[in-house]
């Protein structure tokens, strides 16, 4: 087994897995001492997904590839680890099949290219699944305190002092939340479809004022 892993034509795949393990070790050590390489790598990539069309218009195949595998939607370190792992495992698997069937190994400079391009759809799929998990975790981590200062829309009922009504708003990730509101001014009331500005929170209840016209115009 060791001889197979260290065979010259398997070195690219063995090195890939070794680098992956090294990254995992460094990230673990970094988390203990308060410095992780994940944050450093993510700082090199702009927020959000890279637009594929930008890469096509400028003729940059590399930019198009980065957009296609959803760079920017998940931590760059996670994407790198996934790519290294898939490349190493798939490469060794192909070589093992060839070795057991034909009793030789494909030269590394030939086999690395089909292996690399064949794992790209797997990297894209894994990235897509992971991005959904990341978005869900980030959304779950949104504090309701962050809703204060945001505009909500009354969805049901009539909000009176001591008689709250339901309203909905979107967080910074674009996900909808439903909250209970009542007027901050006891003399006011809000009706369905009216825009309100959340000004404070007590438990699960938010106090609101009528959203200024200048804000409503920009919605």
MIDO-510271 format. One record per residue: x, y, z of N, C-alpha, C in turn; residue in three letters; residue number from 0. Coordinates in Angstrom, 2 decimals. Example, Ala and Ser with C-alpha at 12.3 -4.5 7.8 and 13.67 -1.06 7.14 Angstrom:
# MIDO-510271
n_c1, n_c2, n_c3, ca_c1, ca_c2, ca_c3, c_c1, c_c2, c_c3, resn, resi
13.19, -5.69, 7.80, 12.30, -4.50, 7.80, 13.20, -3.30, 7.80, ALA, 0
12.85, -2.25, 7.08, 13.67, -1.06, 7.14, 12.90, 0.03, 7.87, SER, 1
# end
This chain:
# MIDO-510271
n_c1, n_c2, n_c3, ca_c1, ca_c2, ca_c3, c_c1, c_c2, c_c3, resn, resi
0.82, -1.21, 0.00, 0.00, 0.00, 0.00, 0.86, 1.26, 0.00, UNK, 0
1.88, 1.26, 0.88, 2.76, 2.42, 0.96, 3.53, 2.60, -0.35, UNK, 1
3.95, 1.46, -0.95, 4.67, 1.54, -2.21, 3.79, 2.12, -3.30, UNK, 2
2.51, 1.78, -3.26, 1.55, 2.31, -4.25, 1.40, 3.82, -4.06, UNK, 3
1.25, 4.26, -2.81, 1.06, 5.69, -2.55, 2.29, 6.51, -2.94, UNK, 4
3.49, 5.91, -2.76, 4.72, 6.64, -3.03, 5.25, 6.43, -4.44, UNK, 5
4.49, 5.70, -5.25, 4.90, 5.50, -6.65, 4.97, 6.85, -7.35, UNK, 6
5.94, 7.01, -8.23, 6.16, 8.29, -8.89, 4.93, 8.86, -9.58, UNK, 7
4.18, 8.00, -10.23, 3.00, 8.46, -10.98, 1.80, 8.74, -10.08, UNK, 8
1.94, 8.43, -8.79, 0.87, 8.74, -7.84, 1.21, 9.93, -6.94, UNK, 9
2.42, 10.47, -7.10, 2.88, 11.55, -6.23, 1.93, 12.77, -6.24, UNK, 10
1.42, 13.22, -7.40, 0.52, 14.38, -7.36, -0.70, 14.16, -6.46, UNK, 11
-1.22, 12.95, -6.45, -2.41, 12.66, -5.65, -2.05, 12.48, -4.17, UNK, 12
-0.91, 11.85, -3.92, -0.46, 11.68, -2.54, -0.12, 13.03, -1.91, UNK, 13
0.55, 13.88, -2.70, 0.88, 15.22, -2.22, -0.39, 16.02, -1.95, UNK, 14
-1.38, 15.88, -2.81, -2.65, 16.59, -2.65, -3.29, 16.24, -1.31, UNK, 15
-3.34, 14.95, -1.00, -3.92, 14.53, 0.28, -3.06, 14.96, 1.46, UNK, 16
-1.74, 14.95, 1.27, -0.84, 15.38, 2.35, -1.02, 16.87, 2.64, UNK, 17
-1.17, 17.67, 1.59, -1.39, 19.10, 1.77, -2.72, 19.34, 2.48, UNK, 18
-3.73, 18.56, 2.10, -5.03, 18.69, 2.76, -4.92, 18.42, 4.25, UNK, 19
-4.20, 17.35, 4.62, -4.01, 17.02, 6.03, -3.19, 18.10, 6.74, UNK, 20
-2.21, 18.64, 6.03, -1.40, 19.71, 6.61, -2.23, 20.96, 6.89, UNK, 21
-3.12, 21.30, 5.96, -4.00, 22.45, 6.14, -4.91, 22.24, 7.35, UNK, 22
-5.46, 21.04, 7.45, -6.34, 20.73, 8.58, -5.59, 20.86, 9.90, UNK, 23
-4.34, 20.38, 9.92, -3.53, 20.48, 11.14, -3.25, 21.94, 11.49, UNK, 24
-2.85, 22.74, 10.50, -2.53, 24.14, 10.74, -3.76, 24.92, 11.19, UNK, 25
-4.91, 24.61, 10.60, -6.14, 25.29, 11.00, -6.50, 24.94, 12.44, UNK, 26
-6.28, 23.66, 12.80, -6.55, 23.25, 14.18, -5.64, 23.96, 15.16, UNK, 27
-4.34, 24.02, 14.84, -3.39, 24.72, 15.70, -3.73, 26.21, 15.75, UNK, 28
-4.09, 26.77, 14.59, -4.41, 28.19, 14.53, -5.61, 28.55, 15.37, UNK, 29
-6.58, 27.65, 15.42, -7.77, 27.93, 16.22, -7.46, 27.95, 17.71, UNK, 30
-6.41, 27.20, 18.10, -6.00, 27.16, 19.51, -5.28, 28.45, 19.90, UNK, 31
-4.43, 28.94, 18.99, -3.63, 30.13, 19.31, -4.33, 31.42, 18.88, UNK, 32
-5.53, 31.27, 18.28, -6.30, 32.45, 17.93, -6.06, 32.99, 16.54, UNK, 33
-5.42, 32.23, 15.69, -5.20, 32.66, 14.31, -5.47, 31.50, 13.38, UNK, 34
-6.46, 31.67, 12.51, -6.79, 30.63, 11.56, -6.49, 31.08, 10.14, UNK, 35
-6.02, 30.16, 9.31, -5.72, 30.53, 7.93, -6.98, 30.69, 7.11, UNK, 36
-8.11, 30.19, 7.62, -9.37, 30.32, 6.89, -9.74, 31.78, 6.69, UNK, 37
-9.67, 32.57, 7.78, -10.02, 33.98, 7.68, -9.10, 34.72, 6.73, UNK, 38
-7.81, 34.36, 6.74, -6.86, 35.02, 5.85, -7.20, 34.74, 4.39, UNK, 39
-7.50, 33.49, 4.08, -7.83, 33.13, 2.71, -9.12, 33.81, 2.26, UNK, 40
-10.12, 33.85, 3.14, -11.39, 34.47, 2.78, -11.24, 35.96, 2.51, UNK, 41
-10.27, 36.59, 3.16, -10.06, 38.02, 2.94, -9.53, 38.31, 1.54, UNK, 42
-9.03, 37.27, 0.87, -8.50, 37.44, -0.48, -9.59, 37.37, -1.54, UNK, 43
-10.80, 36.94, -1.12, -11.90, 36.76, -2.07, -13.01, 37.71, -1.73, UNK, 44
-13.57, 38.44, -2.72, -14.67, 39.36, -2.44, -15.90, 38.60, -2.02, UNK, 45
-16.78, 39.27, -1.23, -18.01, 38.65, -0.78, -18.91, 38.35, -1.96, UNK, 46
-19.65, 37.25, -1.83, -20.61, 36.90, -2.87, -19.98, 36.08, -3.94, UNK, 47
-20.81, 35.53, -4.80, -20.35, 34.66, -5.86, -19.74, 35.46, -6.99, UNK, 48
-18.70, 34.98, -7.60, -18.08, 35.64, -8.73, -18.95, 35.45, -9.95, UNK, 49
-19.19, 36.54, -10.65, -20.08, 36.50, -11.81, -19.40, 35.81, -12.97, UNK, 50
-20.00, 34.72, -13.45, -19.40, 33.97, -14.56, -19.35, 34.80, -15.81, UNK, 51
-20.39, 35.61, -16.03, -20.44, 36.41, -17.25, -19.28, 37.39, -17.32, UNK, 52
-18.82, 37.91, -16.17, -17.68, 38.80, -16.17, -16.46, 38.11, -16.72, UNK, 53
-16.27, 36.84, -16.32, -15.12, 36.09, -16.80, -15.20, 35.83, -18.28, UNK, 54
-16.42, 35.57, -18.79, -16.57, 35.30, -20.21, -16.34, 36.55, -21.04, UNK, 55
-16.81, 37.69, -20.54, -16.68, 38.92, -21.30, -15.24, 39.36, -21.40, UNK, 56
-14.47, 39.11, -20.37, -13.07, 39.53, -20.38, -12.16, 38.45, -20.94, UNK, 57
-12.76, 37.31, -21.29, -11.97, 36.23, -21.85, -11.18, 35.46, -20.83, UNK, 58
-11.48, 35.65, -19.55, -10.75, 34.96, -18.50, -11.41, 33.63, -18.18, UNK, 59
-10.83, 32.56, -18.64, -11.34, 31.23, -18.36, -11.24, 30.93, -16.88, UNK, 60
-10.17, 31.44, -16.26, -9.97, 31.19, -14.84, -11.08, 31.83, -14.01, UNK, 61
-11.46, 33.05, -14.33, -12.54, 33.72, -13.61, -13.86, 32.98, -13.79, UNK, 62
-14.08, 32.50, -15.01, -15.30, 31.74, -15.28, -15.34, 30.46, -14.45, UNK, 63
-14.19, 29.80, -14.35, -14.10, 28.57, -13.58, -14.36, 28.83, -12.10, UNK, 64
-13.79, 29.91, -11.57, -14.00, 30.26, -10.16, -15.47, 30.52, -9.88, UNK, 65
-16.12, 31.22, -10.81, -17.54, 31.48, -10.64, -18.36, 30.22, -10.72, UNK, 66
-17.99, 29.32, -11.62, -18.76, 28.09, -11.81, -18.70, 27.19, -10.59, UNK, 67
-17.55, 27.15, -9.91, -17.46, 26.30, -8.71, -17.85, 27.08, -7.46, UNK, 68
-18.40, 28.30, -7.64, -19.03, 29.06, -6.56, -18.04, 29.58, -5.53, UNK, 69
-16.87, 30.02, -6.01, -15.92, 30.66, -5.11, -16.55, 31.93, -4.56, UNK, 70
-16.46, 32.13, -3.26, -17.05, 33.30, -2.61, -18.31, 32.98, -1.86, UNK, 71
-18.94, 31.84, -2.20, -20.17, 31.44, -1.51, -19.90, 30.62, -0.26, UNK, 72
-18.72, 30.03, -0.19, -18.34, 29.25, 0.99, -16.92, 29.65, 1.37, UNK, 73
-16.49, 29.34, 2.59, -15.10, 29.66, 2.97, -14.11, 29.07, 1.97, UNK, 74
-13.15, 29.88, 1.57, -12.18, 29.45, 0.57, -11.40, 28.23, 1.05, UNK, 75
-11.10, 28.18, 2.34, -10.37, 27.04, 2.88, -11.15, 25.75, 2.70, UNK, 76
-12.47, 25.81, 2.91, -13.30, 24.62, 2.74, -13.28, 24.17, 1.29, UNK, 77
-13.34, 25.12, 0.37, -13.30, 24.79, -1.06, -11.96, 24.18, -1.44, UNK, 78
-10.88, 24.72, -0.88, -9.55, 24.18, -1.17, -9.40, 22.77, -0.65, UNK, 79
-9.87, 22.53, 0.57, -9.79, 21.20, 1.17, -10.61, 20.20, 0.37, UNK, 80
-11.81, 20.59, -0.04, -12.65, 19.70, -0.85, -11.96, 19.34, -2.16, UNK, 81
-11.38, 20.35, -2.81, -10.72, 20.11, -4.11, -9.52, 19.18, -3.95, UNK, 82
-8.69, 19.45, -2.95, -7.52, 18.60, -2.72, -7.92, 17.17, -2.39, UNK, 83
-8.95, 17.03, -1.57, -9.39, 15.69, -1.17, -9.95, 14.91, -2.35, UNK, 84
-10.83, 15.55, -3.11, -11.42, 14.87, -4.27, -10.37, 14.54, -5.31, UNK, 85
-9.45, 15.47, -5.54, -8.39, 15.23, -6.53, -7.52, 14.05, -6.10, UNK, 86
-7.11, 14.04, -4.84, -6.24, 12.97, -4.36, -6.91, 11.62, -4.37, UNK, 87
-8.13, 11.56, -3.83, -8.83, 10.27, -3.74, -9.22, 9.74, -5.12, UNK, 88
-9.74, 10.62, -5.99, -10.14, 10.16, -7.32, -8.94, 9.72, -8.14, UNK, 89
-7.83, 10.44, -8.01, -6.62, 10.07, -8.74, -6.10, 8.71, -8.31, UNK, 90
-6.03, 8.49, -7.00, -5.56, 7.20, -6.51, -6.52, 6.07, -6.87, UNK, 91
-7.82, 6.38, -6.89, -8.80, 5.37, -7.26, -8.62, 4.95, -8.72, UNK, 92
-8.44, 5.92, -9.59, -8.23, 5.61, -11.01, -6.96, 4.80, -11.20, UNK, 93
-5.90, 5.21, -10.55, -4.64, 4.49, -10.69, -4.73, 3.08, -10.12, UNK, 94
-5.48, 2.91, -9.05, -5.64, 1.58, -8.45, -6.40, 0.65, -9.40, UNK, 95
-7.45, 1.20, -10.07, -8.20, 0.40, -11.04, -7.32, -0.01, -12.20, UNK, 96
-6.55, 0.95, -12.72, -5.65, 0.67, -13.84, -4.58, -0.34, -13.43, UNK, 97
-4.05, -0.18, -12.23, -3.00, -1.08, -11.76, -3.51, -2.50, -11.62, UNK, 98
-4.71, -2.66, -11.05, -5.25, -4.01, -10.84, -5.69, -4.66, -12.14, UNK, 99
-6.05, -3.83, -13.13, -6.54, -4.38, -14.40, -5.42, -4.60, -15.41, UNK, 100
-4.54, -3.61, -15.55, -3.52, -3.68, -16.60, -2.10, -3.81, -16.05, UNK, 101
-1.97, -3.77, -14.73, -0.68, -3.96, -14.07, 0.35, -2.88, -14.40, UNK, 102
-0.12, -1.66, -14.60, 0.80, -0.53, -14.73, 0.06, 0.72, -14.28, UNK, 103
0.80, 1.80, -14.09, 0.22, 3.07, -13.70, 0.27, 4.06, -14.88, UNK, 104
-0.76, 4.88, -15.00, -0.77, 5.90, -16.05, 0.24, 6.99, -15.65, UNK, 105
1.07, 7.44, -16.58, 2.02, 8.51, -16.24, 1.30, 9.71, -15.62, UNK, 106
1.88, 10.27, -14.58, 1.19, 11.33, -13.82, 0.84, 12.53, -14.68, UNK, 107
1.71, 12.88, -15.64, 1.47, 14.07, -16.44, 0.32, 13.87, -17.44, UNK, 108
-0.13, 12.63, -17.57, -1.29, 12.35, -18.43, -2.56, 12.23, -17.58, UNK, 109
-2.46, 11.53, -16.45, -3.66, 11.22, -15.67, -4.18, 12.41, -14.87, UNK, 110
-3.29, 13.36, -14.51, -3.75, 14.46, -13.65, -4.82, 15.32, -14.32, UNK, 111
-4.75, 15.47, -15.65, -5.70, 16.36, -16.32, -7.12, 15.79, -16.37, UNK, 112
-7.31, 14.56, -16.82, -8.69, 14.04, -16.78, -9.24, 13.94, -15.37, UNK, 113
-8.38, 13.62, -14.40, -8.84, 13.55, -13.01, -9.27, 14.93, -12.53, UNK, 114
-8.46, 15.95, -12.81, -8.77, 17.30, -12.36, -10.11, 17.78, -12.94, UNK, 115
-10.28, 17.63, -14.24, -11.51, 18.13, -14.87, -12.73, 17.28, -14.49, UNK, 116
-12.50, 16.01, -14.18, -13.62, 15.16, -13.80, -14.14, 15.47, -12.40, UNK, 117
-13.28, 16.02, -11.52, -13.73, 16.32, -10.16, -14.42, 17.68, -10.07, UNK, 118
-14.30, 18.51, -11.09, -14.89, 19.85, -11.01, -16.40, 19.82, -10.77, UNK, 119
-17.16, 18.95, -11.48, -18.59, 18.88, -11.16, -18.85, 18.47, -9.71, UNK, 120
-18.00, 17.58, -9.17, -18.15, 17.18, -7.77, -17.84, 18.34, -6.82, UNK, 121
-16.83, 19.12, -7.17, -16.49, 20.29, -6.36, -17.64, 21.29, -6.37, UNK, 122
-18.22, 21.51, -7.55, -19.35, 22.44, -7.67, -20.53, 21.95, -6.83, UNK, 123
-20.84, 20.66, -6.93, -21.97, 20.10, -6.18, -21.73, 20.21, -4.67, UNK, 124
-20.50, 19.85, -4.24, -20.17, 19.93, -2.83, -20.23, 21.38, -2.33, UNK, 125
-19.75, 22.30, -3.17, -19.77, 23.71, -2.80, -21.20, 24.21, -2.66, UNK, 126
-22.05, 23.76, -3.56, -23.46, 24.19, -3.51, -24.14, 23.69, -2.24, UNK, 127
-23.90, 22.42, -1.91, -24.51, 21.86, -0.70, -23.98, 22.54, 0.54, UNK, 128
-22.67, 22.79, 0.58, -22.08, 23.43, 1.75, -22.55, 24.87, 1.89, UNK, 129
-22.74, 25.56, 0.76, -23.18, 26.95, 0.83, -24.57, 27.04, 1.45, UNK, 130
-25.41, 26.05, 1.17, -26.74, 26.04, 1.77, -26.65, 25.87, 3.29, UNK, 131
-25.72, 25.01, 3.73, -25.54, 24.80, 5.17, -25.02, 26.07, 5.82, UNK, 132
-24.04, 26.72, 5.16, -23.46, 27.95, 5.71, -24.51, 29.04, 5.83, UNK, 133
-25.32, 29.20, 4.77, -26.36, 30.23, 4.78, -27.38, 29.94, 5.87, UNK, 134
-27.73, 28.65, 6.03, -28.72, 28.29, 7.06, -28.17, 28.58, 8.45, UNK, 135
-26.89, 28.24, 8.67, -26.29, 28.48, 9.98, -26.18, 29.97, 10.26, UNK, 136
-25.80, 30.74, 9.22, -25.67, 32.18, 9.42, -27.02, 32.80, 9.71, UNK, 137
-28.05, 32.31, 9.00, -29.39, 32.85, 9.20, -29.89, 32.51, 10.60, UNK, 138
-29.63, 31.26, 11.04, -30.06, 30.86, 12.38, -29.35, 31.69, 13.45, UNK, 139
-28.14, 32.15, 13.12, -27.35, 32.90, 14.09, -27.74, 34.37, 14.16, UNK, 140
-28.64, 34.82, 13.28, -29.06, 36.21, 13.28, -29.80, 36.51, 14.58, UNK, 141
-29.34, 37.52, 15.28, -29.99, 37.91, 16.53, -31.20, 38.78, 16.22, UNK, 142
-32.27, 38.56, 16.97, -33.46, 39.38, 16.77, -33.21, 40.83, 17.14, UNK, 143
-32.18, 41.07, 17.95, -31.83, 42.45, 18.29, -31.42, 43.22, 17.04, UNK, 144
-30.90, 42.50, 16.03, -30.47, 43.17, 14.81, -31.64, 43.65, 13.98, UNK, 145
-32.87, 43.22, 14.33, -34.05, 43.68, 13.59, -34.41, 45.12, 13.94, UNK, 146
-33.97, 45.57, 15.11, -34.25, 46.95, 15.51, -33.58, 47.90, 14.52, UNK, 147
-34.34, 48.85, 14.01, -33.84, 49.78, 13.01, -34.20, 49.38, 11.61, UNK, 148
-34.84, 48.21, 11.44, -35.25, 47.75, 10.12, -36.73, 48.03, 9.88, UNK, 149
-37.08, 48.06, 8.61, -38.46, 48.30, 8.22, -39.18, 46.97, 8.07, UNK, 150
-40.38, 46.88, 8.60, -41.21, 45.69, 8.48, -42.56, 46.07, 7.88, UNK, 151
-43.27, 45.07, 7.39, -44.59, 45.28, 6.80, -45.61, 44.52, 7.62, UNK, 152
-46.68, 45.21, 8.05, -47.74, 44.56, 8.81, -48.44, 43.56, 7.90, UNK, 153
-48.57, 42.34, 8.36, -49.14, 41.29, 7.52, -50.56, 40.91, 7.92, UNK, 154
-50.85, 40.90, 9.19, -52.19, 40.53, 9.64, -52.62, 41.40, 10.82, UNK, 155
-53.90, 41.59, 10.95, -54.44, 42.29, 12.10, -54.20, 43.78, 12.08, UNK, 156
-54.50, 44.41, 13.19, -54.34, 45.84, 13.40, -53.54, 46.01, 14.69, UNK, 157
-52.37, 46.64, 14.56, -51.47, 46.78, 15.71, -51.90, 47.96, 16.55, UNK, 158
-52.28, 47.68, 17.78, -52.65, 48.71, 18.75, -51.79, 48.54, 20.00, UNK, 159
-51.75, 49.57, 20.83, -51.04, 49.45, 22.10, -51.69, 48.36, 22.93, UNK, 160
-50.91, 47.36, 23.32, -51.44, 46.25, 24.09, -52.12, 45.20, 23.24, UNK, 161
-52.15, 45.40, 21.93, -52.77, 44.44, 21.00, -51.86, 44.30, 19.78, UNK, 162
-50.79, 43.54, 19.90, -49.81, 43.44, 18.81, -50.36, 42.73, 17.59, UNK, 163
-49.73, 42.99, 16.47, -50.06, 42.36, 15.20, -48.77, 41.80, 14.59, UNK, 164
-48.94, 40.94, 13.60, -47.78, 40.33, 12.96, -47.25, 41.21, 11.84, UNK, 165
-45.93, 41.22, 11.71, -45.26, 41.94, 10.63, -44.11, 41.09, 10.13, UNK, 166
-43.69, 41.34, 8.90, -42.57, 40.58, 8.34, -41.47, 41.51, 7.88, UNK, 167
-40.24, 40.99, 7.91, -39.08, 41.74, 7.45, -38.06, 40.76, 6.90, UNK, 168
-37.06, 41.28, 6.19, -35.98, 40.45, 5.67, -34.68, 40.80, 6.36, UNK, 169
-33.91, 39.74, 6.74, -32.61, 40.00, 7.36, -31.57, 40.28, 6.29, UNK, 170
-30.32, 40.45, 6.71, -29.27, 40.81, 5.76, -28.94, 39.70, 4.77, UNK, 171
-29.42, 38.48, 5.04, -29.21, 37.38, 4.11, -30.37, 37.22, 3.14, UNK, 172
-31.38, 38.09, 3.28, -32.53, 38.03, 2.38, -33.60, 37.06, 2.81, UNK, 173
-33.51, 36.54, 4.03, -34.49, 35.59, 4.52, -35.57, 36.32, 5.32, UNK, 174
-36.81, 35.87, 5.15, -37.95, 36.52, 5.77, -38.17, 36.06, 7.21, UNK, 175
-38.47, 37.00, 8.09, -38.78, 36.71, 9.49, -40.11, 37.37, 9.84, UNK, 176
-40.85, 36.74, 10.73, -42.13, 37.28, 11.18, -42.00, 37.64, 12.66, UNK, 177
-42.43, 38.85, 13.00, -42.33, 39.34, 14.37, -43.67, 39.94, 14.79, UNK, 178
-43.80, 40.09, 16.08, -45.00, 40.73, 16.63, -44.66, 42.17, 17.00, UNK, 179
-45.51, 43.10, 16.57, -45.23, 44.52, 16.82, -46.44, 45.21, 17.44, UNK, 180
-46.15, 46.31, 18.12, -47.20, 47.22, 18.57, -46.63, 48.63, 18.54, UNK, 181
-47.48, 49.64, 18.46, -47.00, 51.02, 18.33, -46.18, 51.47, 19.54, UNK, 182
-45.11, 52.19, 19.28, -44.33, 52.78, 20.36, -45.13, 53.91, 21.02, UNK, 183
-45.94, 54.59, 20.20, -46.82, 55.65, 20.70, -48.21, 55.04, 20.91, UNK, 184
-48.70, 54.98, 22.14, -50.00, 54.35, 22.40, -51.16, 54.96, 21.61, UNK, 185
-50.99, 56.19, 21.13, -52.07, 56.84, 20.38, -52.12, 56.41, 18.92, UNK, 186
-51.08, 55.71, 18.46, -51.02, 55.31, 17.05, -51.54, 53.89, 16.87, UNK, 187
-51.79, 53.53, 15.62, -52.12, 52.15, 15.26, -51.64, 51.90, 13.84, UNK, 188
-51.40, 50.63, 13.52, -50.92, 50.25, 12.20, -51.85, 49.20, 11.62, UNK, 189
-52.08, 49.29, 10.31, -52.98, 48.35, 9.66, -52.19, 47.49, 8.66, UNK, 190
-52.85, 46.49, 8.13, -52.22, 45.55, 7.19, -51.60, 46.28, 6.01, UNK, 191
-50.42, 45.83, 5.61, -49.65, 46.35, 4.47, -48.95, 47.67, 4.77, UNK, 192
-49.05, 48.18, 5.97, -48.39, 49.44, 6.31, -46.94, 49.16, 6.71, UNK, 193
-46.06, 50.08, 6.30, -44.64, 49.96, 6.64, -44.38, 50.59, 8.00, UNK, 194
-43.63, 49.86, 8.83, -43.28, 50.38, 10.15, -41.78, 50.23, 10.36, UNK, 195
-41.24, 51.06, 11.25, -39.83, 51.01, 11.59, -39.70, 50.49, 13.02, UNK, 196
-38.99, 49.39, 13.19, -38.82, 48.79, 14.52, -37.82, 49.63, 15.31, UNK, 197
-38.22, 50.04, 16.51, -37.37, 50.94, 17.29, -36.86, 50.32, 18.59, UNK, 198
-37.51, 49.26, 19.07, -37.03, 48.62, 20.29, -37.61, 47.23, 20.39, UNK, 199
-37.04, 46.44, 21.30, -37.51, 45.07, 21.48, -37.57, 44.74, 22.96, UNK, 200
-38.65, 44.11, 23.36, -38.80, 43.59, 24.71, -39.26, 42.15, 24.61, UNK, 201
-38.35, 41.22, 24.89, -38.69, 39.82, 24.70, -38.93, 39.53, 23.23, UNK, 202
-40.10, 38.99, 22.92, -40.43, 38.68, 21.52, -41.29, 39.77, 20.89, UNK, 203
-41.50, 40.87, 21.59, -42.35, 41.94, 21.11, -41.51, 43.16, 20.72, UNK, 204
-41.83, 43.71, 19.53, -41.12, 44.89, 19.05, -42.04, 46.11, 19.09, UNK, 205
-41.46, 47.23, 19.49, -42.14, 48.51, 19.39, -41.80, 49.12, 18.05, UNK, 206
-42.77, 49.80, 17.45, -42.55, 50.34, 16.11, -43.17, 51.72, 15.96, UNK, 207
-42.65, 52.46, 14.99, -43.23, 53.73, 14.60, -43.53, 53.65, 13.11, UNK, 208
-44.34, 54.55, 12.62, -44.65, 54.57, 11.19, -43.37, 54.89, 10.42, UNK, 209
-43.06, 54.09, 9.40, -41.82, 54.29, 8.66, -41.85, 55.62, 7.93, UNK, 210
-40.77, 56.41, 8.04, -40.70, 57.70, 7.35, -40.87, 57.52, 5.83, UNK, 211
-41.49, 58.50, 5.22, -41.74, 58.45, 3.77, -40.47, 58.30, 2.98, UNK, 212
-39.38, 58.93, 3.46, -38.11, 58.87, 2.74, -37.57, 57.44, 2.67, UNK, 213
-37.85, 56.64, 3.72, -37.40, 55.25, 3.72, -38.30, 54.40, 2.85, UNK, 214
-39.59, 54.63, 2.95, -40.57, 53.84, 2.19, -40.34, 53.98, 0.69, UNK, 215
-39.97, 55.17, 0.24, -39.74, 55.40, -1.19, -38.61, 54.54, -1.74, UNK, 216
-37.67, 54.18, -0.87, -36.49, 53.40, -1.32, -36.70, 51.90, -1.22, UNK, 217
-37.86, 51.48, -0.76, -38.13, 50.05, -0.61, -38.61, 49.47, -1.94, UNK, 218
# end
